[in-house]
Amino acid sequence: MLIHLKTEDNYKKVEELFNQIQQECKPRIVSWGELKKLGETHLMNTFYSSIDYGMSLAKYADSEPWLEEPLDTINHKKSIEEGRPPTQNFHARLENSIDNRFFHASKCRWLIDEWKENGWYSYPQACVKPDGQLWFHPGSIRQYALHAGHMDSQNIVLWDCWKVKELMPHKPIITFEQWRDIFKVDRNQWVEAKGFPDLPTQQLSLSHMPMLEWHVDEDRPKFYETAYRIQKELFNFKKPKLIGECEDSVKDCFEDNTECLEIHMKKGIFYKPMFLSLFSWPFDKKEWECEEFFIRKTF
């Protein structure tokens, strides 16, 4: 059931549901730094998928450009102001697994940059599935940004509802007012109720208990812009060239290109987790380095 938060009566409906499950599903505020200490038992999907997203940016940098017009055109600027996609084939492209992967990896990069510059307008939300893994929704891409961006101080709403035991029993259960205050933004918002047996339109919860998901409309144009900037400013619409050795699982992420981004190994071989650093490679610099390698743009 979706409850659109347009009137105070809508908020009261959500508050009634919240109070009904508050002591059972246990919403708590925790930081990412505290949460990641739980390790792979609960966050394996987050850790490994964030690496895969980083790899997708290099592997699919040579795909079709994500903007049909340059960033400085009047139409593009207008699309940003109006909060609408600057391209017309968005839904068709997301049906393609390659485009889908690159677009959402680009969104992850945008989320990291936005967090560094302005912070996030609300907290990500997570619940504990019956197998103990955390499910972030809304905010499924934010979980990868949390890991790749080293956002230890970022707060999260954790629905602490694992069958086996509570993950954060020392954290207080928040009130509806505390939960509501997190989402005070000037955008369309709604709450989705899941797992309530007495609701007329029943939807299963990913936890084993009833849950509430607070959704906020997001502006997509900036995601397109970031995808385009990654293609153009980081990679020049080409896969990177590796100067050195890599493990077999990432060989298809590189090509022997010219006028491209080069990765020069300083020691060892390039292995998959190194793609996490791609989320911090600068757009505006010709060179950047870390302990294992340095990058150089030859375009």
C-alpha positions in Angstrom: 0.0 0.0 0.0 1.3 3.5 -1.0 0.4 6.5 1.2 1.2 9.7 -0.5 2.2 12.4 2.0 0.1 15.3 0.8 -2.0 16.0 3.9 -1.6 15.7 7.7 -4.2 12.9 7.7 -1.8 10.9 5.4 1.0 11.4 8.0 -1.3 10.2 10.7 -2.1 7.0 8.8 1.7 6.3 8.6 2.2 7.2 12.2 -0.4 4.6 13.2 1.3 1.9 11.2 4.7 3.0 12.5 3.5 2.8 16.1 2.0 -0.6 15.4 5.3 -2.2 14.4 7.9 0.0 16.2 8.6 -2.4 19.0 8.7 -5.4 16.7 10.7 -4.2 13.7 12.8 -1.7 15.8 13.8 1.3 13.7 17.2 2.6 14.8 19.7 5.3 13.7 23.2 3.9 13.1 26.2 5.2 11.3 27.8 3.4 8.3 31.0 3.1 10.3 29.1 1.1 13.0 27.2 -0.9 10.5 30.2 -2.0 8.3 31.8 -3.5 11.4 29.2 -6.3 11.2 31.3 -7.6 8.2 30.4 -9.8 5.3 27.9 -11.9 7.3 25.5 -9.0 6.8 27.1 -6.8 4.1 28.7 -9.1 1.6 26.3 -8.0 -1.2 27.2 -4.4 -0.5 30.9 -4.9 -0.4 31.2 -7.1 -3.6 28.6 -5.3 -5.7 30.2 -1.9 -5.1 33.4 -3.3 -6.6 31.4 -4.6 -9.6 29.9 -1.1 -10.1 33.3 0.4 -10.2 34.5 -2.1 -12.7 31.4 -1.3 -14.9 32.5 2.3 -15.3 35.7 1.2 -17.0 34.3 -1.8 -18.8 31.5 0.1 -20.5 33.1 3.6 -20.9 32.9 3.1 -24.7 29.1 2.7 -24.8 26.8 5.1 -26.5 27.1 8.6 -25.0 24.5 9.3 -22.2 23.7 12.8 -23.4 22.5 13.6 -26.9 23.7 17.2 -26.5 26.7 19.0 -24.9 26.3 20.0 -21.3 26.3 23.8 -22.1 23.3 23.7 -24.5 20.1 25.6 -23.6 18.0 22.4 -23.7 20.3 20.6 -21.3 20.3 23.4 -18.8 16.6 23.7 -19.0 16.2 19.9 -18.3 18.3 20.4 -15.1 16.1 23.2 -14.0 12.9 21.3 -14.6 14.1 18.0 -13.2 13.5 16.0 -16.3 15.8 13.6 -18.2 17.8 15.3 -20.9 17.5 12.3 -23.2 14.4 10.7 -24.7 15.4 7.0 -24.7 16.0 6.5 -21.0 13.6 3.6 -20.4 14.7 1.8 -23.5 18.4 2.0 -22.5 17.8 0.7 -19.0 16.4 -2.5 -20.5 19.9 -3.1 -21.8 21.9 -4.7 -19.0 25.2 -2.9 -20.0 23.5 0.5 -20.1 21.7 -0.2 -16.9 24.9 -1.2 -15.1 26.8 1.9 -16.3 24.0 4.3 -15.5 23.6 3.1 -11.9 27.3 3.0 -11.4 27.4 6.6 -12.6 24.6 7.4 -10.1 26.8 5.9 -7.4 29.6 8.3 -8.4 27.2 11.2 -8.3 26.0 10.2 -4.9 29.6 10.2 -3.6 30.4 13.6 -5.1 27.2 15.0 -3.8 27.9 13.7 -0.3 31.3 15.3 -0.3 30.0 18.6 -1.5 26.6 19.1 0.0 25.7 16.0 2.1 22.6 13.9 1.4 19.1 15.3 1.9 18.0 12.2 3.8 19.3 8.9 5.3 19.5 5.6 3.4 17.2 2.9 4.9 18.0 -0.7 5.4 16.2 -3.8 6.8 17.6 -7.2 7.8 16.4 -10.0 5.5 15.8 -13.5 7.0 19.3 -14.7 5.9 20.9 -11.8 7.8 21.9 -9.8 4.7 21.0 -6.1 4.8 18.6 -4.8 2.1 18.9 -1.1 1.3 15.6 0.3 -0.1 14.9 3.0 -0.8 18.6 3.8 -1.4 19.8 0.6 -3.1 22.6 2.5 -4.9 23.4 4.5 -1.8 24.7 1.4 -0.1 27.5 1.1 -2.7 28.3 4.8 -2.4 28.6 4.3 1.4 31.2 1.7 0.9 33.1 3.2 -2.1 33.0 6.7 -0.6 34.1 5.7 2.9 31.2 7.4 4.5 31.7 6.2 8.1 29.8 9.3 9.5 26.7 8.9 7.4 23.6 7.9 9.4 21.2 5.1 8.3 17.7 4.1 9.3 18.1 0.4 10.3 15.0 -1.7 10.7 16.6 -4.1 13.2 14.4 -7.1 12.6 16.6 -10.2 12.1 15.0 -13.4 13.3 18.2 -14.6 14.9 19.0 -11.6 17.1 19.0 -7.8 17.0 22.1 -6.3 15.3 22.2 -3.1 17.3 20.4 -3.7 20.6 22.3 -0.8 22.3 20.8 1.7 19.9 17.5 3.3 21.0 14.4 2.7 19.0 13.4 6.0 17.3 9.9 7.6 17.5 7.7 8.5 14.5 8.7 12.2 14.9 12.4 11.4 14.7 11.8 9.3 11.6 9.6 12.0 10.0 12.2 14.7 10.7 14.8 12.9 8.6 12.7 13.5 5.4 11.9 17.2 5.6 12.6 18.1 2.0 10.5 20.0 -0.6 9.8 17.0 -2.9 7.0 14.5 -3.5 7.1 11.8 -0.8 5.3 8.7 0.0 5.5 5.7 2.3 5.1 2.1 1.2 3.7 -0.3 3.8 4.9 -3.9 3.3 4.1 -7.1 5.2 0.9 -5.9 7.0 -1.6 -8.8 7.0 -4.6 -6.5 7.5 -3.9 -4.2 4.6 -6.3 -4.4 1.6 -3.4 -4.6 -0.9 -0.9 -6.9 0.7 2.8 -6.7 -0.3 5.4 -9.0 1.1 8.2 -7.5 3.2 11.8 -8.5 2.5 12.2 -8.9 6.3 10.0 -11.4 8.1 8.1 -8.6 9.8 6.0 -5.6 8.6 8.0 -2.7 7.3 7.6 0.9 6.1 9.7 2.4 3.3 9.9 6.2 3.0 10.4 7.3 -0.6 11.4 10.7 -2.0 11.4 11.8 -5.6 14.8 12.2 -7.1 16.1 14.4 -9.9 17.5 12.3 -12.7 19.2 14.9 -15.0 22.3 15.1 -12.8 22.8 11.3 -13.1 22.9 11.6 -16.9 25.3 14.4 -16.6 27.6 12.4 -14.4 27.4 9.4 -16.7 28.4 11.6 -19.7 31.2 13.3 -17.7 32.7 9.9 -16.8 32.6 8.8 -20.4 34.0 12.0 -21.8 36.2 13.5 -19.1 37.7 10.4 -17.5 37.8 7.9 -20.4 37.3 9.9 -23.7 34.6 7.4 -24.6 37.2 4.5 -24.6 38.1 1.7 -22.3 41.3 2.4 -20.3 44.7 1.1 -21.4 46.6 -0.9 -18.7 50.4 -0.6 -18.6 51.2 -3.6 -16.5 49.5 -6.9 -15.6 46.0 -7.7 -14.3 44.1 -10.7 -13.1 42.2 -12.7 -15.7 38.7 -11.6 -14.4 39.2 -8.0 -15.4 41.1 -8.3 -18.8 38.0 -7.3 -20.7 37.9 -3.9 -19.0 41.0 -2.8 -20.9 42.0 -2.2 -24.5 45.2 -1.0 -26.2 43.8 2.4 -27.0 45.4 5.8 -27.8 44.2 9.2 -26.6 42.6 7.5 -23.6 43.1 7.0 -19.9 46.2 5.0 -19.1 46.6 3.0 -15.8 50.3 2.5 -15.0 51.0 -0.2 -12.4 53.7 0.8 -9.8 53.8 -2.6 -8.2 51.9 -5.9 -8.4 49.0 -6.6 -10.7 45.7 -4.8 -11.2 43.0 -6.8 -9.4 39.2 -6.3 -9.3 38.8 -4.5 -5.9 41.1 -1.7 -7.2 38.2 -0.5 -9.3 36.7 0.9 -6.1 39.2 3.8 -6.4 37.6 4.8 -9.7 34.8 6.5 -7.7 37.4 9.1 -6.5 39.4 9.6 -9.7 39.3 13.4 -10.5 37.5 14.7 -13.5 39.7 17.8 -13.9 43.2 16.4 -13.5 45.5 14.8 -16.0 47.1 12.6 -13.4 46.2 10.9 -10.2 47.9 8.2 -8.1 47.5 5.7 -5.3 49.9 3.2 -3.7 49.6 0.6 -6.4 49.2 2.6 -9.7 48.9 6.0 -11.3 46.5 7.2 -14.0 47.3 9.5 -16.9 45.0 11.0 -19.5 46.6 11.2 -22.9 43.8 13.1 -24.5 
